[in-house]
Amino acid sequence: MFNGIERRVASLWFPRLASDRVLRRRPFSGPFVLTLKQKNANRIYCLNHAASKQGLHQGMPYSDARAFCSDLQSRCAEPEKDRTFLHLLRRWATRYCPWVGLDGRDGLVMDITGSTHLFGGEEAMLADMRMRLMRAGLSVRIGMADTRGAAWALAHYNEGIAPPGQTLSALAALPVTSLRIEEQMSVALQRLGLRRVEDLAETARGPLNRRFGPALLQRLDQALGAQPEEISPQIEPPHYGVRMTLPEPIGLLSDTMAGVERLLVKLGAKLNAHEQGARELCLTLRRVDQGQQQVELRLARPLRDPSRILPLFERGLAEIDVGFGVDMLRLEATQVESLPSRQLSHVADQGHDKLDDLISRLGTRIGLENIQRFLPADSHIPERSFYMAPTAYSEPANGWATLRPRPICLFPPEPIAGHGRHPPKRFRWRRNALTTGRATGPERITPEWWLEDENWRSGIRDYWRVETTQGRRLWLFYTPQNPGWFVQGEFA
């Protein structure tokens, strides 16, 4: 009871949510299934009505399904996209009432108390829901009752509306599985002859509690309204978008930049309230001829400071064709990351922020992925001791932890003439005659046997640091298995 109004709950069940989502974009009238690997076998995850008519069912091995239906079409299931699609349906359902929550992976539950009269009554509301969903290509079963459990039971086992105050009579003929109990408990009840909800409601509660525990009676009481069951609506995620409609169209770059600055101040306040920073921004400019121009900005680090973001838009706005003028600006942060507030200090180093701004400026010209840095890798092989990573999506490391110094310049091994295990006293390299003045080593490095590397098939290497009398400091190595000398790097 809510302010003298009987509580009414609607349950929407989408039995073919996953397959309907796929077939909405690529219609197919024949048998179609989505498969997912479960219990070390590829099984049917969801199927359309045509596949059900062929005798296929959810959980069936896909190999068996192919044997039953030769013209079966299939695709791999994507549960994550199905969850996203269900969230979109939840947002759509708020047009009927504000109290909408998720019910499992393929259903919605709605507290429609006090809102049915806006659509002409309960039957008219459900008819409107069903019509709109069917028009969108979605299969749906809808139940309405005084409780969440009763509405769920009707949606899954006997689609319809339970009149107010007549919940038990509406559920009496339904199987006990409609009470949302476990399958093992349902089988045990049926063996005792308790097959319907009416049979269960007329049985003494004491023996049921001792035999099956409080969970069974709790589900029964929730369905009949003797025990309350809440409906938790999903919290809308914050939307980081602002817009500005202009009374007169503008076309000058300075006017557009001034409008963007105002939008950045509003957007920055939203981001600051949630301690978030923008990584990607999209600015949409609507022209008076209803055409649209967009400027996308990707940042090297999450930001919300308008003074740092505004100059980065100037280059993109200068290339926009505004036509006869722009009358609407819309700015949206399409990707955000956590950006906690920091304690300001007069000794704070601003050099890091300037570097991030420089990377963002260069990224607008050549792409953030093309600005890369060297990072140390956990390997003693010289060629594998580093890797390249985009600067905008990585943090600088402290450096390489090595017992021996490594050359600044590293290149593929270049053979030189030499004999014996010690560096040659005189050798030629890159058309230069060099004389060894001082040699430090050897440092033996063995191959990583668990990795296939064609360059290290010669076996171990003995590395030497050689200082020549001509001033060149080189990194040489000797291969004992296949005797030979090579130059691989040069020290600064």
C-alpha positions in Angstrom: 0.0 0.0 0.0 1.5 3.4 -1.0 -0.6 6.5 0.1 -3.8 4.5 -0.2 -2.8 3.0 -3.7 -2.2 -0.7 -4.1 1.3 -1.5 -5.2 1.6 -2.9 -8.7 4.6 -4.5 -10.3 5.3 -5.4 -13.9 7.9 -7.9 -14.9 9.3 -8.0 -18.5 11.1 -11.1 -19.6 13.1 -11.2 -22.9 13.5 -14.9 -23.6 15.5 -14.3 -26.8 17.3 -11.1 -25.8 20.8 -12.1 -27.2 19.6 -13.5 -30.5 17.1 -10.7 -31.0 19.8 -8.1 -30.5 21.9 -9.7 -33.2 19.0 -10.3 -35.6 17.8 -6.7 -35.3 21.0 -5.6 -37.3 21.2 -8.7 -39.5 17.8 -10.2 -40.1 17.6 -13.9 -40.8 14.3 -15.9 -41.1 15.8 -19.4 -40.7 17.0 -21.2 -37.6 19.7 -19.1 -35.8 21.6 -19.7 -32.6 24.3 -18.0 -30.5 26.9 -20.3 -29.1 29.1 -20.1 -26.0 31.7 -22.4 -24.6 30.4 -24.0 -21.4 31.6 -27.0 -19.5 34.4 -27.7 -22.1 31.8 -27.8 -24.9 30.4 -25.3 -27.4 26.7 -25.0 -26.4 23.7 -23.0 -27.5 23.5 -19.8 -25.5 20.4 -18.3 -27.1 18.2 -19.2 -30.2 15.4 -17.7 -32.2 11.9 -19.0 -32.7 12.7 -20.8 -35.9 15.4 -22.8 -34.1 13.1 -23.7 -31.3 10.6 -25.1 -33.8 13.3 -27.4 -35.0 13.6 -29.0 -31.5 16.7 -27.1 -30.4 17.0 -25.7 -26.9 19.3 -23.7 -24.7 22.3 -25.6 -23.3 22.2 -28.1 -26.2 25.7 -29.0 -27.6 26.2 -27.2 -30.9 27.4 -30.4 -32.6 24.1 -32.1 -31.8 22.2 -29.0 -33.0 24.0 -29.2 -36.3 23.0 -32.8 -36.7 19.3 -32.0 -36.1 19.3 -28.9 -38.3 21.6 -28.8 -41.3 20.7 -25.2 -42.4 21.4 -23.8 -38.9 23.2 -20.4 -38.8 25.3 -19.5 -35.8 27.5 -16.8 -34.2 29.5 -16.5 -31.1 27.6 -15.0 -28.1 28.8 -11.7 -26.6 27.3 -11.6 -23.1 28.9 -8.2 -22.4 27.1 -6.6 -25.3 23.9 -8.2 -24.2 24.2 -6.6 -20.7 24.8 -3.3 -22.3 21.7 -3.7 -24.5 19.6 -4.7 -21.4 20.8 -1.4 -19.7 19.5 0.5 -22.8 16.2 -1.2 -22.5 16.1 -0.2 -18.8 16.5 3.4 -19.8 13.8 3.0 -22.4 11.4 1.6 -19.8 11.7 4.7 -17.6 9.2 6.3 -20.0 6.5 4.3 -18.2 7.7 4.8 -14.6 10.9 6.0 -12.9 11.4 2.9 -10.7 13.0 0.3 -13.1 15.5 -2.3 -12.2 17.3 -5.2 -13.8 16.0 -8.7 -13.2 18.7 -11.3 -14.0 20.4 -11.2 -17.4 17.3 -11.1 -19.5 14.6 -9.2 -17.6 13.3 -6.0 -16.2 11.2 -5.3 -13.1 9.1 -2.1 -12.8 7.2 -0.6 -9.9 4.3 1.0 -11.9 2.3 2.1 -8.8 0.4 5.3 -9.6 1.5 5.6 -13.2 -0.9 3.2 -15.1 -3.6 5.9 -15.4 -1.2 8.0 -17.6 -1.5 5.3 -20.3 -5.1 4.5 -20.0 -5.0 1.7 -17.5 -2.9 -1.4 -16.9 -4.0 -3.3 -20.0 -3.3 -0.3 -22.2 0.1 0.2 -20.7 1.1 -3.4 -21.3 -0.2 -3.3 -24.8 1.8 -0.2 -25.5 5.0 -1.9 -24.1 4.4 -5.0 -26.2 3.7 -3.1 -29.4 6.8 -0.9 -29.1 9.1 -3.9 -28.3 7.7 -6.0 -31.1 8.2 -3.1 -33.5 11.8 -3.1 -32.4 12.1 -6.8 -33.2 12.2 -8.0 -29.5 10.3 -11.0 -28.1 8.9 -10.2 -24.7 6.6 -11.8 -22.1 5.0 -9.4 -19.5 3.4 -10.2 -16.2 1.7 -7.8 -13.7 0.7 -8.4 -10.1 0.8 -7.0 -6.6 4.3 -8.4 -5.9 7.6 -8.8 -7.7 7.6 -12.6 -7.3 4.0 -13.0 -8.7 4.8 -10.7 -11.7 7.9 -12.7 -12.4 5.9 -16.0 -12.3 3.3 -14.7 -14.6 5.8 -13.4 -17.1 7.7 -16.7 -17.2 4.8 -19.2 -16.9 1.4 -17.6 -17.7 1.7 -14.2 -19.3 -1.1 -11.9 -18.1 -2.3 -9.6 -15.3 -3.3 -10.7 -11.8 -6.1 -8.5 -10.5 -5.4 -6.5 -7.4 -5.7 -8.6 -4.2 -6.0 -11.9 -6.1 -2.4 -13.0 -6.2 -2.9 -16.5 -4.9 -5.7 -17.3 -7.3 -3.6 -16.1 -10.2 -0.6 -18.3 -9.2 -2.6 -21.3 -7.9 -2.2 -23.4 -11.1 1.4 -22.5 -11.8 4.2 -25.0 -11.1 6.3 -24.5 -8.0 9.3 -23.6 -10.2 7.6 -20.3 -10.8 8.5 -19.3 -7.2 12.2 -18.7 -8.3 13.5 -21.7 -6.3 16.4 -23.9 -7.1 15.9 -26.8 -9.5 16.9 -29.5 -7.0 14.3 -28.1 -4.5 11.6 -28.1 -7.3 12.3 -31.7 -8.1 12.1 -32.7 -4.5 8.8 -30.9 -4.0 7.3 -32.6 -7.1 8.3 -36.0 -5.8 6.3 -35.3 -2.6 3.3 -34.4 -4.8 3.6 -30.6 -4.4 3.6 -29.6 -8.0 1.6 -26.4 -8.0 1.8 -23.2 -6.0 -1.7 -23.9 -4.6 -0.5 -27.3 -3.2 2.4 -25.6 -1.5 0.3 -22.8 0.0 -2.1 -25.3 1.6 0.7 -27.5 3.1 1.7 -27.0 6.8 4.6 -24.7 7.0 6.5 -26.5 9.8 7.4 -29.6 7.9 8.3 -27.6 4.8 10.6 -25.4 6.9 12.3 -28.4 8.5 12.7 -30.3 5.2 13.7 -27.4 2.8 14.8 -24.6 5.1 13.5 -21.0 5.2 14.4 -20.2 1.6 11.3 -22.0 0.2 8.8 -20.2 2.5 10.5 -16.9 1.9 10.0 -17.2 -1.8 6.4 -18.2 -1.3 5.7 -15.3 1.1 7.4 -12.9 -1.3 5.2 -14.0 -4.2 2.0 -13.8 -2.1 2.8 -10.5 -0.5 3.3 -11.7 3.0 6.9 -10.6 3.0 8.2 -7.4 1.2 10.7 -7.5 -1.6 12.3 -4.4 -2.8 13.0 -3.2 -6.3 16.3 -1.5 -6.7 16.4 0.9 -9.6 19.7 1.4 -11.4 21.5 4.7 -10.8 22.0 6.7 -13.9 25.7 7.2 -14.6 26.7 10.8 -14.8 26.6 12.4 -18.3 29.6 14.6 -19.0 28.1 16.8 -21.8 27.1 20.4 -22.0 25.6 22.5 -24.8 25.0 26.1 -25.7 22.3 27.5 -28.1 23.2 30.9 -29.6 20.5 33.5 -30.4 22.5 34.6 -33.5 24.9 32.4 -35.6 28.7 33.0 -35.2 31.5 32.3 -37.6 34.7 33.9 -36.4 37.3 31.7 -34.7 37.5 34.0 -31.8 33.8 33.8 -31.1 33.8 30.0 -31.4 36.8 29.8 -29.0 34.9 32.0 -26.5 31.9 29.7 -26.7 34.1 26.6 -26.2 35.7 28.3 -23.2 32.3 28.7 -21.5 31.4 25.1 -22.2 34.8 23.9 -20.8 34.1 25.8 -17.5 30.7 24.0 -17.1 32.1 20.7 -18.1 35.1 21.1 -15.8 32.7 21.7 -12.9 30.9 18.5 -13.6 34.1 16.5 -13.9 35.5 18.1 -10.7 32.3 17.2 -8.7 32.9 13.5 -9.6 36.8 13.7 -9.4 37.0 12.7 -13.1 39.2 13.9 -15.9 38.5 13.9 -19.6 40.7 11.8 -21.9 38.7 12.2 -25.1 36.5 15.2 -26.0 34.1 15.7 -28.9 32.9 19.2 -29.9 29.9 19.3 -32.2 29.0 22.5 -34.0 25.6 22.8 -35.6 25.4 25.1 -38.6 22.3 27.1 -39.5 21.8 24.8 -42.5 21.4 21.9 -40.0 24.7 20.5 -41.0 27.2 19.4 -38.3 30.9 19.6 -37.9 32.9 17.8 -35.2 36.3 18.3 -33.6 37.7 15.4 -31.6 40.4 15.9 -29.1 42.5 13.2 -27.4 44.6 14.1 -24.4 47.8 12.5 -23.1 46.5 12.6 -19.5 43.1 13.1 -17.9 42.3 16.8 -17.6 39.5 19.1 -16.4 41.3 22.4 -16.4 39.7 24.7 -19.0 42.8 26.9 -19.4 44.9 23.8 -20.4 42.3 22.2 -22.7 41.1 25.3 -24.6 44.3 26.0 -26.6 44.3 22.4 -27.9 41.0 23.1 -29.7 42.3 26.0 -31.7 43.9 24.0 -34.5 40.8 21.8 -35.1 38.4 24.8 -35.0 40.6 26.7 -37.5 39.9 23.9 -40.1 36.1 23.8 -39.6 33.8 25.0 -42.3 31.2 27.0 -40.5 29.2 27.8 -43.6 26.7 30.6 -42.9 27.3 30.4 -39.2 27.0 28.1 -36.1 24.0 28.4 -33.8 24.7 25.5 -31.4 27.8 24.2 -29.6 27.9 20.8 -27.8 30.8 19.5 -25.8 31.0 16.0 -24.5 33.7 14.0 -22.7 33.4 10.7 -24.5 36.1 9.0 -22.3 36.8 9.9 -18.7 39.3 8.6 -16.1 39.7 9.0 -12.4 41.4 12.3 -11.5 41.5 12.8 -7.7 42.1 16.3 -6.3 45.7 17.1 -5.5 47.1 19.3 -2.7 48.5 22.5 -4.3 51.9 23.7 -3.1 54.2 26.6 -4.1 57.0 24.1 -4.6 54.9 21.9 -7.0 56.7 20.9 -10.2 54.8 22.0 -13.3 57.2 20.4 -15.7 55.2 17.2 -15.9 52.1 19.1 -16.9 53.9 21.0 -19.6 55.2 17.7 -21.0 51.6 16.3 -21.1 50.4 19.4 -22.9 53.1 19.1 -25.4 52.3 15.4 -26.1 48.6 16.4 -26.5 49.5 19.1 -29.0 51.7 16.7 -31.0 49.1 14.0 -30.8 46.5 16.2 -32.5 48.8 16.3 -35.5 50.3 12.9 -35.8 48.2 10.8 -33.4 48.9 9.9 -29.7 49.8 6.3 -30.6 52.7 7.5 -32.7 54.4 9.2 -29.8 56.2 6.4 -28.0 58.8 5.9 -25.2 61.2 3.2 -24.3 60.4 1.1 -21.3 62.5 -1.6 -19.6 61.6 -5.2 -20.1 62.4 -8.1 -17.8 65.1 -9.8 -19.9 68.9 -10.0 -19.9 68.9 -10.4 -23.7 70.0 -7.0 -25.1 67.4 -7.0 -27.9 64.6 -7.9 -25.5 65.5 -5.6 -22.6 63.2 -2.9 -23.8 59.9 -2.3 -25.6 58.0 0.6 -27.1 54.8 1.9 -25.6 52.6 4.9 -26.4 53.6 7.8 -24.1 50.0 8.9 -23.5 49.0 5.5 -22.1 52.1 4.6 -20.1 54.1 5.9 -17.2 57.9 6.4 -17.3 59.9 3.8 -15.5 62.8 4.3 -13.1 65.3 2.7 -15.6 67.1 -0.5 -16.3 68.5 -2.4 -13.4 71.8 -4.0 -14.7 75.1 -5.0 -13.1 77.0 -3.9 -16.2 76.5 -0.7 -18.2 74.7 -1.0 -21.5 75.4 1.1 -24.7 73.2 4.0 -25.6 73.2 2.9 -29.3 72.2 -0.7 -30.0 72.0 -2.2 -33.5 72.0 -5.6 -35.1 75.3 -7.5 -34.8 77.9 -6.6 -37.4 80.8 -9.1 -37.9 84.4 -8.1 -37.6 87.7 -10.0 -38.2 89.1 -11.5 -35.0 90.5 -14.7 -33.5 90.6 -16.1 -30.0 88.5 -15.4 -26.9 90.0 -12.0 -26.3 89.1 -8.8 -28.3 91.3 -8.3 -31.4 94.0 -5.7 -31.0 93.4 -4.3 -34.4 90.2 -4.6 -36.5 88.2 -2.8 -39.1 84.6 -1.7 -38.5 82.5 0.4 -40.9 85.5 1.1 -43.1 87.5 2.4 -40.0 90.7 1.0 -38.8 90.5 0.7 -35.0 93.0 -0.2 -32.3 91.9 -1.7 -29.0 93.2 0.5 -26.1 91.3 -1.1 -23.2 88.9 -4.1 -22.9 86.6 -4.9 -20.0 84.9 -8.3 -19.7 83.8 -10.8 -20.5 80.1 -10.7 -19.5 78.5 -14.0 -20.5 74.8 -14.0 -21.6 73.0 -17.2 -22.4 70.0 -17.5 -24.7 66.5 -17.8 -23.3 65.7 -21.3 -24.2 61.9 -20.9 -23.8 61.8 -18.3 -26.6 62.5 -18.9 -30.3 65.0 -16.3 -31.5 66.8 -16.8 -34.8 69.6 -14.4 -33.8 70.5 -16.4 -30.7 70.8 -19.8 -32.3 74.6 -19.5 -32.1 74.4 -20.1 -28.4 76.0 -18.1 -25.5 77.8 -14.8 -26.1 80.7 -13.2 -24.2 80.3 -9.4 -24.2 83.3 -7.0 -24.0 83.4 -3.3 -23.5 86.2 -2.1 -25.8 87.7 1.4 -25.7 89.7 2.2 -28.9 92.6 4.6 -29.2 90.6 6.5 -31.8 88.0 7.4 -29.2 85.2 4.9 -30.1 83.8 2.9 -27.3 82.2 -0.3 -28.6 80.3 -3.3 -27.3 81.7 -6.5 -28.8 80.8 -10.1 -28.3 82.3 -13.4 -29.0 80.4 -16.7 -29.8 82.4 -19.7 -28.6 80.1 -22.4 -30.3 80.6 -20.8 -33.7 83.8 -18.7 -33.2 83.4 -15.2 -34.4 83.5 -11.5 -33.3 80.6 -9.0 -33.7 79.9 -5.4 -32.8 76.4 -4.7 -31.4 76.5 -1.3 -29.8 78.3 1.9 -29.1 78.6 3.8 -25.8 78.2 7.5 -25.7 
